Amino acid sequence: MSKFGLSQPVRRVEDLRFLTGAGRYVDDIAPAGALHAVFVRSPVAHAVIAGLDIAEAAAMPGVRLVMSAAELEETVRNDMPGGRIPNRDGSVSVRPKRPMLARERVRHVGEAVAVVVAGTLAEAHDAAEAVTVDYDSLPAVTDAAAALAGDGAPLHEKAPGNLCYDWGIGDEAATDAALAAAAHRVTLDLVNNRVVANPLETRACIAEWADDHLTLTFNGQGVWDLRDHAARALGLDRAQVTVRTPDVGGGFGMKAFIHPEYVVCAEAARRLGTPVKWTADRSEGFLADVGGRDQRAELVAGFDAYHRLVAMKVRTVANLGAYCSQAGVFIASQLASRVLTGVYDLQTAFFGVRGAFTNTTPVDAYRGAGRPEAQYQLERLIDKSARVLGVDPVALRRKNFIRPEQFPYRTIVDETYDVGDFGRVLDRALAEADHAGFAARRAASEAAGKYRGLGLCCYIESILGAPDEIARIAFAEDGGVDLYVGTQSNGQGHETVYRQFLHARTGIPFEKIRVVQGDTSLIAKGGGTGGSRSVTTQGTAINGASDALIEKLKPLAEAELEVSGGDLVWEAGAWRVAGTDRAVDLMRLAARGRAEGRHDLLTQETGTELPGRSFPNGCHIAEVEIDPETGVTACVKYTVVDDFGVLMNPMLAEGQVHGGVVQGIGQALAEHVVFDEDGQLLSATFMDYALPRAADVPWMPFHHEGTPSTANAIGMKGCGEAGTVGALAAVMNACLDALWDRGVRQVDMPMTPARVWSMLNAQAEAAG
């Protein structure tokens, strides 16, 4: 196979421009003369806006426009999109109005109340400080359980008791009966702490108008949702809006969603007739970007006398923040439930979730979107169960695995796992991690005064998002080939792997291919990037368009080779005369078609839809070392074995796994969003919010034990979020293993030095 073909570790073609400063990010490409927008944000978590005066700010030097909600609503529909789900009683969840600029009330610190547009950024900042807002403070609540219990003041009239939804799946009565009859029951309470995505590139946008047409450039994960929202809010036809996305410096789910600033900047540019630019600073991102996770769960598992898992019940309280973000209501409920029972053969379970409004920034998808949360709950419960039952955590998992002969396997939530061999993946992980040698490593740590623990996570996840995608291949006049796609790279390497797909299928030279993405004027529709869907859906579409293009150009091959179609075979990237060495490739045929004016043959667009979801799975094994003197926890060894089906580019897959694992380690050991009792964010800078650094992460060997998926023609399973799905429980199970013999029975993320030191000292005091 060509070195640029599929399943080859082709180096990323994007990296040359990124590493040499030639990337095109939003903040780099604003047109000359663009004005600067700065948002005035609430300094309080909950208050009635008693007064708002923009007159002084509007008169300051360089200021071109100041808008509050009152001015915005003269021409703009001041409302953001949000999701709804069914409640257990058959009603529908609450979706309160979420304004782009708050009008009568603010509900979290950082909520935008006005925007200032000026000639320079400094002038805009100075004027923003001159906007006067009178806040009549209300009691705030930041904890979801406390909000449901009646603490604070109700956030929305439509949501009594701050309850957004009460959702459930499974047979609760049957589950309760099975738990009551179980020989053994194990309970566990867990906290999944809130985190902030913090991509390298903060959110940004540029709004430009020409001839009553809006061009909005932003750094997102898909352009079509924002186009539709902007058109609705601004009273335009969709044809009057173009949304574009250049290079993007990381997204992690957070950039998949519409945030308030984009349309506000668009309206400012419309009123001024001048381009308007906005780029968030880092603290602004902490305050205004949708957050991730933030859940509490109560779990109980029932086992029979032979330690077979017979029932499981999970009750989760999810913090939604002050409003329903686009997918926020789905994360802890419907998305998490798709992998509720994980890799285990369990048909009796119940999963209930209550979503609560709090005086915090809204919460939405963060790398994994519900699957890390669900697998964290399950794998922490299984691990604790092994300890309570007095059995080996490996043996307990193996005993309860879905067996290979049970596939395709229908779960209790009506998902069908197509294929899997969890035992084989586990065996490979144990071997690669040198599980047998752990006792010696633990003894060495003990001799050095450290506590060492080993934890594993046998996870499964499902790729999410739209199952359909389109691809268009067009031979350009300059001899290149443009490949138009409906997904959006945020740094994953799409330009490389999509070139591989097209090259492998058509023989078009790798270096001739250009990937075009993120432009509603060039690409009619697309599913964007999220839920590990991109390469599976887009690769399938590229293959479909390639096959159609090959057939489309066959008449030109007949003419070129002077034979009938029955004499031709497609082989090794060319149409060939069967039994001879005569052949012609697509580039030659395209040149002929161009010369003959057959431009209708030089473009092919094809849409495809996946017949089913694929389910990446794997086993992660982490080892941690804890210093009891300082409370510092270090992840010192990490091993990954994943089943991604057929790998399209092993190098890119490994990079995705490494990134996901690092984010998991970060949440488990360091990252933590903290609010005080008044709703003030105490972790709004990198002085207060700890991201993992290179020194905090061990080298992590990546190994692949693939079982090709039957849910798509290319046999692959998504890999973008799997690292995070497996890492949370693996690291925290290792922490509990290190501390179990010291009497510690409960650990929660993040395992900061202060928390660990306090745990150990409290245990020592209790022991006398």
C-alpha distance (Angstrom), angle and dihedral (degrees) to the residues before:
residue distance angle dihedral
M1 . . .
S2 3.78 . .
K3 3.78 115.3 .
F4 3.81 86.1 -117.6
G5 3.80 94.9 51.4
L6 3.77 128.7 108.1
S7 3.81 120.8 -68.3
Q8 3.81 89.3 26.2
P9 3.83 121.7 122.4
V10 3.81 94.4 -119.2
R11 3.79 113.3 178.6
R12 3.79 116.2 -115.3
V13 3.78 111.2 -91.1
E14 3.83 90.4 -159.6
D15 3.77 94.5 64.8
L16 3.78 97.7 75.6
R17 3.78 92.8 65.8
F18 3.80 93.5 38.8
L19 3.80 94.1 51.6
T20 3.80 94.7 43.3
G21 3.79 96.0 51.0
A22 3.80 95.2 -105.6
G23 3.80 96.6 118.1
R24 3.81 116.8 124.1
Y25 3.80 107.9 -135.9
V26 3.78 125.3 169.4
D27 3.79 95.0 -105.0
D28 3.82 89.9 52.6
I29 3.78 99.7 53.8
A30 3.80 108.0 49.7
P31 3.82 111.3 136.4
A32 3.78 119.4 -108.9
G33 3.77 112.1 -83.3
A34 3.79 95.3 23.8
L35 3.79 113.2 157.8
H36 3.79 122.9 -129.0
A37 3.79 125.0 -119.0
V38 3.80 124.2 -153.4
F39 3.79 122.7 -177.5
V40 3.78 124.3 -138.2
R41 3.79 106.4 -136.8
S42 3.75 131.9 -163.6
P43 3.81 114.6 -100.2
V44 3.82 91.0 -160.4
A45 3.80 130.0 65.3
H46 3.78 100.0 -137.5
A47 3.79 128.9 14.2
V48 3.75 147.2 127.3
I49 3.80 112.4 -110.0
A50 3.79 99.9 -123.7
G51 3.78 95.1 176.2
L52 3.78 140.9 -3.9
D53 3.81 124.3 -168.8
I54 3.80 121.2 -173.3
A55 3.82 98.6 166.7
E56 3.81 97.8 98.1
A57 3.80 92.2 46.5
A58 3.81 92.2 48.8
A59 3.81 90.7 55.6
M60 3.79 96.0 52.1
P61 3.83 122.5 110.9
G62 3.79 115.7 -78.3
V63 3.78 95.3 6.3
R64 3.78 114.4 138.8
L65 3.79 101.9 172.3
V66 3.79 142.1 4.5
M67 3.80 120.2 -171.1
S68 3.77 132.4 -177.3
A69 3.80 123.8 179.7
A70 3.79 91.0 -83.1
E71 3.80 92.8 59.3
L72 3.79 94.0 39.3
E73 3.79 93.4 53.4
E74 3.78 92.0 57.5
T75 3.81 87.9 81.3
V76 3.82 107.9 2.5
R77 3.79 134.6 71.2
N78 3.80 98.6 -123.2
D79 3.80 99.3 -149.9
M80 3.80 135.7 105.1
P81 3.82 127.0 -143.7
G82 3.80 119.8 -104.2
G83 3.79 138.3 172.3
R84 3.81 132.8 -111.6
I85 3.80 132.0 -159.2
P86 3.82 134.6 -173.7
N87 3.79 119.9 -92.4
R88 3.79 122.8 -134.5
D89 3.80 90.9 -104.8
G90 3.80 93.1 56.0
S91 3.80 97.1 -101.2
V92 3.79 123.2 115.9
S93 3.78 127.8 -105.9
V94 3.79 121.0 -100.5
R95 3.81 119.7 -98.8
P96 3.80 109.0 -173.6
K97 3.77 118.5 -164.7
R98 3.79 112.7 -87.9
P99 3.80 110.8 -158.9
M100 3.79 123.6 -150.7
L101 3.79 87.2 -138.9
A102 3.80 116.2 24.9
R103 3.80 112.8 -116.5
E104 3.80 112.3 -179.7
R105 3.78 104.3 2.8
V106 3.79 141.3 20.3
R107 3.78 120.0 -143.6
H108 3.80 106.2 -175.3
V109 3.77 139.3 24.0
G110 3.78 107.2 -93.6
E111 3.79 97.3 30.1
A112 3.81 108.4 145.2
V113 3.81 116.3 -113.4
A114 3.82 100.7 167.7
V115 3.79 143.5 0.2
V116 3.80 129.0 -137.5
V117 3.80 121.8 -158.9
A118 3.79 119.9 -164.9
G119 3.77 142.4 157.4
T120 3.80 94.6 -99.8
L121 3.75 134.1 25.5
A122 3.81 91.5 -118.5
E123 3.79 91.8 53.4
A124 3.80 91.0 49.6
H125 3.80 91.9 50.1
D126 3.80 92.3 48.6
A127 3.80 91.7 50.5
A128 3.80 92.7 45.9
E129 3.79 88.4 59.8
A130 3.81 88.7 54.6
V131 3.82 94.1 58.4
T132 3.81 105.5 106.6
V133 3.78 118.7 -146.1
D134 3.80 124.7 176.9
Y135 3.79 111.1 -151.0
D136 3.81 122.9 -165.5
S137 3.77 99.0 -158.2
L138 3.80 123.3 -132.8
P139 3.82 127.6 -165.1
A140 3.80 110.5 -82.1
V141 3.80 131.3 -148.3
T142 3.80 125.3 -166.7
D143 3.80 102.7 172.6
A144 3.82 115.7 83.0
A145 3.79 96.4 -144.5
A146 3.80 91.0 48.5
A147 3.80 90.3 49.1
L148 3.82 90.9 54.4
A149 3.80 89.4 47.0
G150 3.79 90.8 59.0
D151 3.79 102.0 -100.1
G152 3.78 117.2 147.4
A153 3.79 121.6 9.4
P154 3.83 122.6 -54.5
L155 3.80 109.9 -91.5
H156 3.80 99.0 -151.9
E157 3.79 134.0 23.9
K158 3.80 89.6 -139.5
A159 3.82 92.0 56.6
P160 3.82 110.9 60.6
G161 3.77 111.0 -163.2
N162 3.82 88.7 12.2
L163 3.81 90.0 -83.6
C164 3.80 114.8 149.8
Y165 3.79 97.7 175.2
D166 3.79 144.1 -13.0
W167 3.80 105.5 -152.7
G168 3.76 132.0 172.0
I169 3.78 143.6 171.6
G170 3.80 131.3 -165.8
D171 3.79 133.2 36.9
E172 3.80 105.9 -60.0
A173 3.82 95.4 -174.9
A174 3.80 93.3 50.3
T175 3.79 90.3 45.6
D176 3.80 93.0 51.1
A177 3.82 90.4 48.8
A178 3.81 92.4 49.6
L179 3.79 91.4 48.3
A180 3.81 91.1 49.4
A181 3.80 90.6 52.2
A182 3.81 95.8 43.5
A183 3.79 118.7 116.3
H184 3.82 90.1 -136.6
R185 3.79 132.9 24.9
V186 3.78 126.6 -169.0
T187 3.80 124.8 -170.5
L188 3.77 130.8 -163.0
D189 3.81 135.6 177.3
L190 3.80 117.2 -156.2
V191 3.79 140.1 -173.9
N192 3.79 119.7 -152.0
N193 3.80 101.0 -163.1
R194 3.79 125.3 -137.5
V195 3.79 118.1 -102.7
V196 3.81 136.9 -178.0
A197 3.82 120.5 -131.4
N198 3.82 96.3 -133.0
P199 3.82 99.5 -174.4
L200 3.78 115.3 -167.5
E201 3.83 89.4 -109.8
T202 3.79 114.3 53.3
R203 3.81 120.6 -139.5
A204 3.79 115.7 -77.1
C205 3.81 142.5 163.2
I206 3.80 143.1 -172.4
A207 3.81 121.1 -153.9
E208 3.83 121.2 -160.7
W209 3.80 132.0 173.3
A210 3.79 130.5 -159.4
D211 3.81 127.0 165.3
D212 3.81 92.2 -10.8
H213 3.80 90.6 -53.2
L214 3.80 122.7 122.7
T215 3.79 122.0 -145.0
L216 3.78 110.1 -169.6
T217 3.79 118.8 -173.1
F218 3.79 117.8 -167.1
N219 3.79 139.6 154.0
G220 3.78 102.8 -112.4
Q221 3.78 142.1 130.6
G222 3.80 97.3 -106.5
V223 3.78 135.8 6.0
W224 3.81 107.0 -148.3
D225 3.82 101.0 72.6
L226 3.79 91.5 52.5
R227 3.80 91.3 47.6
D228 3.80 91.0 53.9
H229 3.80 93.7 44.7
A230 3.80 93.0 47.6
A231 3.79 91.6 49.6
R232 3.82 92.3 51.0
A233 3.79 94.7 44.7
L234 3.80 95.0 46.0
G235 3.80 96.5 41.9
L236 3.81 94.7 -114.7
D237 3.76 136.9 133.6
R238 3.79 113.4 -108.2
A239 3.80 88.4 -114.9
Q240 3.83 88.2 64.7
V241 3.81 92.4 61.2
T242 3.79 128.8 71.4
V243 3.79 118.5 -176.5
R244 3.78 119.7 -166.8
T245 3.78 134.5 -176.6
P246 3.83 122.1 -163.0
D247 3.81 123.2 -174.1
V248 3.79 113.0 -27.2
G249 3.79 125.1 -150.6
G250 3.79 99.2 -147.0
G251 3.78 132.9 -45.1
F252 3.83 111.4 -176.1
G253 3.80 92.5 -170.0
M254 3.79 95.6 -59.6
K255 3.81 93.0 91.6
A256 3.80 92.3 51.5
F257 3.78 90.3 80.4
I258 3.78 136.3 75.0
H259 3.78 113.1 -108.2
P260 3.83 124.1 -164.6
E261 3.79 98.8 -110.4
Y262 3.82 98.5 69.7
V263 3.80 100.4 66.7
V264 3.81 92.4 37.5
C265 3.80 89.4 57.5
A266 3.81 89.6 46.3
E267 3.80 91.7 55.0
A268 3.81 91.3 46.1
A269 3.80 89.8 53.9
R270 3.81 91.1 47.8
R271 3.81 92.3 53.5
L272 3.79 94.2 45.4
G273 3.79 99.6 39.3
T274 3.80 88.1 -136.1
P275 3.82 130.7 101.7
V276 3.81 114.3 -95.3
K277 3.78 124.3 -153.6
W278 3.79 130.7 -164.3
T279 3.80 129.3 -177.9
A280 3.79 121.6 176.3
D281 3.75 119.5 -129.7
R282 3.78 117.6 -135.6
S283 3.81 98.0 -97.9
E284 3.79 89.0 46.9
G285 3.79 87.2 57.4
F286 3.79 90.8 53.3
L287 3.80 89.6 51.4
A288 3.80 101.9 40.3
D289 3.83 110.9 23.1
V290 3.80 114.0 96.3
G291 3.80 110.2 -98.8
G292 3.78 130.1 -134.1
R293 3.85 139.5 -125.8
D294 3.87 112.1 -9.4
Q295 3.80 102.1 157.7
R296 3.79 139.3 139.9
A297 3.78 121.4 -155.1
E298 3.79 139.2 -171.3
L299 3.79 113.0 -156.0
V300 3.77 136.2 -176.4
A301 3.80 128.9 -178.1
G302 3.79 128.1 -166.3
F303 3.81 124.1 -152.1
D304 3.78 132.0 -173.8
A305 3.79 123.7 -128.1
Y306 3.81 89.7 -85.0
H307 3.81 93.0 52.2
R308 3.76 95.1 -106.1
L309 3.80 111.9 151.0
V310 3.81 105.9 -116.2
A311 3.80 104.1 167.8
M312 3.78 143.1 3.4
K313 3.78 133.7 -169.2
V314 3.77 126.0 -167.9
R315 3.80 126.9 -175.1
T316 3.79 114.5 -173.9
V317 3.79 132.2 -173.9
A318 3.79 110.8 -156.8
N319 3.78 124.3 -161.1
L320 3.81 107.2 -138.6
G321 3.78 95.2 178.5
A322 3.78 121.7 -133.4
Y323 3.82 97.0 -38.5
C324 3.80 142.9 15.5
S325 3.77 108.0 -90.6
Q326 3.80 117.0 -156.0
A327 3.80 98.5 -85.9
G328 3.80 97.4 9.2
V329 3.79 96.0 108.5
F330 3.81 91.9 50.5
I331 3.81 99.3 50.9
A332 3.80 102.0 76.6
S333 3.81 93.7 30.6
Q334 3.78 123.9 33.4
L335 3.80 98.3 14.3
A336 3.79 94.9 45.6
S337 3.80 92.1 46.7
R338 3.80 92.7 61.5
V339 3.79 88.9 77.7
L340 3.79 97.2 27.1
T341 3.82 96.4 131.7
G342 3.79 95.3 35.3
V343 3.79 118.4 -164.6
Y344 3.80 93.3 -20.3
D345 3.79 131.5 106.5
L346 3.79 98.8 -120.1
Q347 3.79 126.5 142.9
T348 3.81 101.2 169.9
A349 3.77 115.0 70.5
F350 3.77 143.3 120.1
F351 3.78 127.8 -151.9
G352 3.79 119.6 -169.2
V353 3.79 126.6 179.6
R354 3.79 132.2 -175.3
G355 3.78 117.1 -165.1
A356 3.79 117.4 -150.3
F357 3.78 134.3 -163.6
T358 3.81 115.3 -132.3
N359 3.78 136.6 171.5
T360 3.79 93.0 -96.4
T361 3.79 136.6 99.1
P362 3.82 111.4 -73.9
V363 3.81 117.3 -90.5
D364 3.78 125.7 -133.9
A365 3.80 141.3 148.8
Y366 3.78 119.4 -27.0
R367 3.81 120.9 178.8
G368 3.80 103.1 -45.5
A369 3.81 99.9 18.6
G370 3.79 102.7 -139.4
R371 3.77 99.4 -23.7
P372 3.83 95.5 85.7
E373 3.80 88.9 48.6
A374 3.82 93.2 49.9
Q375 3.79 95.4 44.1
Y376 3.79 91.1 45.7
Q377 3.79 89.7 56.3
L378 3.79 94.4 45.8
E379 3.79 99.0 43.6
R380 3.80 93.5 45.1
L381 3.82 88.1 51.3
I382 3.80 93.4 48.9
D383 3.79 91.5 48.2
K384 3.79 93.9 49.9
S385 3.79 89.6 45.8
A386 3.79 90.3 57.4
R387 3.80 90.3 53.3
V388 3.80 94.0 46.9
L389 3.80 92.1 46.2
G390 3.78 91.6 46.1
V391 3.80 95.3 -124.2
D392 3.79 134.3 125.0
P393 3.83 111.3 -86.5
V394 3.80 89.4 -137.5
A395 3.80 93.1 51.4
L396 3.80 93.2 47.2
R397 3.78 91.4 53.0
R398 3.78 93.7 45.8
K399 3.79 92.2 50.4
N400 3.80 91.7 55.2
F401 3.81 101.0 40.6
I402 3.79 120.7 123.2
R403 3.81 101.6 -107.9
P404 3.84 121.5 -124.9
E405 3.80 91.9 -115.1
Q406 3.83 90.5 58.1
F407 3.81 93.2 68.0
P408 2.97 131.5 143.7
Y409 3.80 83.0 52.1
R410 3.80 123.1 -169.4
T411 3.81 112.6 -149.6
I412 3.78 127.4 -151.1
V413 3.81 89.9 -99.5
D414 3.80 91.5 56.7
E415 3.80 95.8 -105.6
T416 3.80 116.8 137.8
Y417 3.78 116.7 -141.9
D418 3.79 102.3 -152.0
V419 3.82 101.9 -161.3
G420 3.78 141.7 -9.0
D421 3.77 145.8 147.4
F422 3.78 104.4 -160.5
G423 3.79 95.2 169.1
R424 3.79 92.5 56.2
V425 3.81 91.2 49.4
L426 3.82 90.8 49.1
D427 3.80 92.8 49.1
R428 3.80 91.5 51.7
A429 3.80 91.5 48.2
L430 3.80 93.1 50.7
A431 3.79 90.6 50.4
E432 3.81 95.7 45.9
A433 3.82 91.7 46.4
D434 3.80 91.9 49.7
H435 3.77 89.3 -125.9
A436 3.78 90.2 175.2
G437 3.79 90.7 59.9
F438 3.79 95.4 52.2
A439 3.80 94.8 96.4
A440 3.80 90.4 60.0
R441 3.82 91.7 47.7
R442 3.80 90.2 49.6
A443 3.81 90.7 51.0
A444 3.79 90.5 51.1
S445 3.79 90.7 51.6
E446 3.81 90.9 48.9
A447 3.79 89.4 52.7
A448 3.80 88.3 55.0
G449 3.80 91.9 50.2
K450 3.82 95.2 -103.8
Y451 3.80 132.9 122.4
R452 3.79 113.9 -129.8
G453 3.79 125.7 -163.2
L454 3.79 137.0 -179.6
G455 3.77 124.4 -149.8
L456 3.75 134.6 175.8
C457 3.76 137.7 -165.1
C458 3.79 124.0 -160.9
Y459 3.78 100.7 -164.0
I460 3.76 140.1 178.1
E461 3.78 127.5 -168.9
S462 3.78 136.9 178.3
I463 3.77 128.2 -132.0
L464 3.77 109.9 -119.1
G465 3.77 140.1 -166.9
A466 3.77 131.9 65.3
P467 3.83 112.8 -17.1
D468 3.80 92.9 -147.8
E469 3.79 130.6 74.9
I470 3.80 140.4 164.4
A471 3.78 134.3 -138.1
R472 3.79 129.4 -168.7
I473 3.80 124.6 -164.2
A474 3.79 118.0 -163.2
F475 3.81 129.5 178.5
A476 3.80 106.2 -138.0
E477 3.79 128.0 -144.1
D478 3.82 91.8 -114.4
G479 3.80 92.2 60.6
G480 3.78 95.9 -101.0
V481 3.78 126.4 116.7
D482 3.79 120.7 -127.8
L483 3.79 118.4 -150.3
Y484 3.82 112.4 -162.9
V485 3.80 115.0 -158.2
G486 3.80 136.6 -176.8
T487 3.79 97.7 -140.2
Q488 3.80 128.5 80.2
S489 3.78 127.7 -133.8
N490 3.79 116.2 -136.4
G491 3.79 91.5 179.0
Q492 3.82 101.0 -57.0
G493 3.81 96.4 120.7
H494 3.80 99.5 -105.3
E495 3.80 93.8 151.3
T496 3.79 89.5 60.4
V497 3.77 100.9 44.5
Y498 3.82 94.6 42.0
R499 3.79 89.2 53.5
Q500 3.80 87.4 51.9
F501 3.80 91.3 53.7
L502 3.79 94.3 49.9
H503 3.79 94.4 42.1
A504 3.80 94.0 48.2
R505 3.79 93.4 48.6
T506 3.81 100.7 41.1
G507 3.79 108.2 20.1
I508 3.82 90.2 -123.6
P509 3.82 105.3 154.1
F510 3.79 111.5 -95.1
E511 3.80 93.1 -131.0
K512 3.81 92.8 52.9
I513 3.81 94.1 60.6
R514 3.82 122.1 97.0
V515 3.78 120.5 -171.0
V516 3.82 114.4 -141.5
Q517 3.79 118.2 -164.5
G518 3.79 143.5 151.2
D519 3.82 103.9 40.3
T520 3.81 123.7 112.0
S521 3.81 91.0 -163.3
L522 3.81 91.1 61.1
I523 3.80 102.6 31.4
A524 3.78 118.7 48.5
K525 3.78 98.0 -154.1
G526 3.77 143.6 -15.7
G527 3.75 144.1 166.4
G528 3.78 97.3 -120.3
T529 3.78 123.1 -144.8
G530 3.78 124.4 -55.3
G531 3.77 141.3 101.6
S532 3.83 94.1 39.5
R533 3.81 88.8 -75.2
S534 3.77 102.4 124.7
V535 3.78 108.4 89.3
T536 3.80 94.9 33.7
T537 3.80 95.9 51.4
Q538 3.80 97.8 32.1
G539 3.79 93.8 43.1
T540 3.79 90.2 52.9
A541 3.81 90.1 50.0
I542 3.81 92.0 48.1
N543 3.79 90.3 52.1
G544 3.79 90.5 49.1
A545 3.80 92.9 50.0
S546 3.82 90.7 45.0
D547 3.79 93.2 53.6
A548 3.80 91.4 48.0
L549 3.81 91.1 48.5
I550 3.78 92.3 50.6
E551 3.80 90.6 54.3
K552 3.79 91.9 42.6
L553 3.81 91.3 58.4
K554 3.79 94.8 45.5
P555 3.84 94.2 96.5
L556 3.80 88.6 57.7
A557 3.79 89.1 50.8
E558 3.80 90.0 52.7
A559 3.79 89.9 53.4
E560 3.80 94.3 43.2
L561 3.81 93.7 50.1
E562 3.81 94.4 33.4
V563 3.80 94.9 -129.5
S564 3.79 136.0 113.2
G565 3.76 121.1 -98.3
G566 3.78 92.5 -106.5
D567 3.80 89.8 65.1
L568 3.81 93.5 57.0
V569 3.80 129.8 90.2
W570 3.80 127.4 -176.7
E571 3.77 107.2 -127.6
A572 3.81 137.3 152.2
G573 3.79 94.6 -4.6
A574 3.81 98.5 -48.7
W575 3.80 144.5 76.7
R576 3.79 105.7 -106.4
V577 3.77 135.0 -170.6
A578 3.78 103.0 -116.7
G579 3.79 113.5 -106.8
T580 3.80 94.8 10.8
D581 3.80 139.5 82.5
R582 3.80 92.9 -119.1
A583 3.83 111.9 117.5
V584 3.78 143.7 149.7
D585 3.80 127.5 -156.8
L586 3.78 128.4 -142.9
M587 3.79 95.3 -103.6
R588 3.80 90.1 59.3
L589 3.79 90.9 46.0
A590 3.79 91.1 50.3
A591 3.80 90.6 52.7
R592 3.79 89.7 51.2
G593 3.79 91.7 48.0
R594 3.80 90.6 50.6
A595 3.80 91.7 49.5
E596 3.79 90.9 50.2
G597 3.78 93.1 47.0
R598 3.81 92.3 -114.5
H599 3.80 94.0 142.6
D600 3.80 90.0 149.7
L601 3.80 87.7 72.5
L602 3.79 95.6 51.3
T603 3.81 98.7 72.2
Q604 3.77 130.0 56.0
E605 3.80 127.9 179.3
T606 3.78 121.0 -174.9
G607 3.77 132.7 174.8
T608 3.79 124.3 -155.6
E609 3.78 136.1 -177.0
L610 3.78 126.1 -152.0
P611 3.80 113.8 -121.7
G612 3.81 92.4 -141.9
R613 3.77 147.4 -5.3
S614 3.79 121.2 -87.1
F615 3.79 123.6 -138.1
P616 3.80 118.9 -143.2
N617 3.78 112.8 -159.9
G618 3.75 140.7 171.9
C619 3.78 149.9 144.1
H620 3.80 124.1 -98.1
I621 3.80 121.2 -168.1
A622 3.80 119.5 -166.1
E623 3.78 131.3 -175.0
V624 3.79 121.8 -161.5
E625 3.76 132.9 -172.4
I626 3.80 120.0 -151.9
D627 3.78 124.6 -160.3
P628 3.82 105.9 -146.7
E629 3.80 91.8 -161.9
T630 3.80 95.1 59.9
G631 3.80 104.3 15.4
V632 3.80 90.9 -124.9
T633 3.81 113.0 152.7
A634 3.79 118.2 -158.7
C635 3.78 126.7 -170.5
V636 3.81 98.9 -137.6
K637 3.81 103.6 170.5
Y638 3.79 132.0 24.2
T639 3.79 130.4 176.6
V640 3.79 127.8 -173.0
V641 3.79 129.4 -164.8
D642 3.79 113.5 173.7
D643 3.78 137.0 178.2
F644 3.79 108.1 -144.3
G645 3.77 95.1 156.4
V646 3.81 108.8 -128.9
L647 3.80 111.7 4.9
M648 3.79 114.2 -134.4
N649 3.82 94.5 -166.2
P650 3.83 115.8 1.6
M651 3.80 92.7 -161.3
L652 3.79 93.6 55.2
A653 3.81 91.6 44.5
E654 3.79 91.3 52.7
G655 3.80 90.7 49.5
Q656 3.79 91.0 51.6
V657 3.81 91.2 50.2
H658 3.79 92.4 48.7
G659 3.80 91.8 51.2
G660 3.79 93.1 47.8
V661 3.79 93.4 48.2
V662 3.81 91.4 50.1
Q663 3.80 90.1 53.5
G664 3.79 89.1 49.6
I665 3.79 92.6 49.7
G666 3.80 88.6 47.6
Q667 3.79 92.9 55.7
A668 3.80 93.8 42.7
L669 3.79 96.8 50.2
A670 3.80 110.1 20.6
E671 3.81 123.7 -1.8
H672 3.79 116.2 95.8
V673 3.79 135.1 152.2
V674 3.80 110.5 -143.1
F675 3.81 128.2 -167.0
D676 3.76 124.9 -176.1
E677 3.82 123.3 -132.5
D678 3.81 91.0 -86.1
G679 3.79 93.2 53.3
Q680 3.79 95.7 -103.9
L681 3.78 113.4 149.7
L682 3.80 108.6 -122.0
S683 3.81 95.8 -177.5
A684 3.80 103.0 56.8
T685 3.82 99.9 129.0
F686 3.79 137.7 42.7
M687 3.79 87.0 -103.4
D688 3.80 87.1 68.3
Y689 3.81 103.8 26.5
A690 3.80 115.5 61.3
L691 3.79 118.2 -144.6
P692 3.81 118.6 -169.2
R693 3.79 115.3 -99.7
A694 3.78 130.3 -157.4
A695 3.80 91.1 -95.7
D696 3.82 90.1 57.0
V697 3.79 94.9 59.1
P698 3.81 128.0 67.0
W699 3.78 122.6 -142.5
M700 3.79 105.6 -85.6
P701 3.80 118.2 -152.9
F702 3.80 112.4 -142.9
H703 3.78 119.6 -146.8
H704 3.76 128.9 179.1
E705 3.81 128.7 -145.4
G706 3.77 101.2 174.7
T707 3.77 129.3 -167.4
P708 3.82 107.0 -174.1
S709 3.78 113.0 -117.5
T710 3.79 118.2 -119.9
A711 3.81 91.4 -158.1
N712 3.81 94.2 83.4
A713 3.77 136.0 27.9
I714 3.81 95.3 -114.1
G715 3.80 94.0 53.2
M716 3.79 96.4 -131.1
K717 3.79 134.3 134.5
G718 3.79 124.5 -152.8
C719 3.79 119.1 -95.5
G720 3.81 107.1 -177.9
E721 3.79 98.7 98.4
A722 3.78 103.7 23.1
G723 3.79 94.1 97.2
T724 3.79 92.3 61.1
V725 3.81 92.9 42.3
G726 3.80 90.9 58.6
A727 3.79 101.1 34.3
L728 3.81 103.3 63.9
A729 3.80 97.4 61.1
A730 3.82 95.1 34.8
V731 3.81 92.4 57.2
M732 3.79 96.1 41.0
N733 3.80 93.1 46.1
A734 3.80 87.0 53.2
C735 3.81 90.0 51.5
L736 3.80 91.7 52.0
D737 3.80 90.5 47.0
A738 3.79 90.2 54.2
L739 3.80 92.5 50.8
W740 3.81 103.1 34.1
D741 3.80 95.1 90.5
R742 3.82 88.0 49.9
G743 3.78 89.4 62.3
V744 3.81 98.1 -101.2
R745 3.81 111.5 139.8
Q746 3.81 102.3 170.7
V747 3.79 131.5 48.9
D748 3.80 127.2 172.3
M749 3.77 134.3 -175.2
P750 2.94 130.7 -61.0
M751 3.80 103.7 41.9
T752 3.79 94.7 -158.7
P753 3.81 119.0 174.0
A754 3.80 92.1 -109.9
R755 3.80 92.1 52.0
V756 3.81 94.2 46.5
W757 3.79 93.8 45.0
S758 3.82 90.4 50.0
M759 3.81 91.7 48.6
L760 3.77 93.3 51.7
N761 3.78 94.2 45.6
A762 3.80 92.7 47.0
Q763 3.78 89.2 51.6
A764 3.79 91.5 48.5
E765 3.80 91.3 50.8
A766 3.80 91.4 48.4
A767 3.79 90.2 51.9
G768 3.81 89.5 54.1
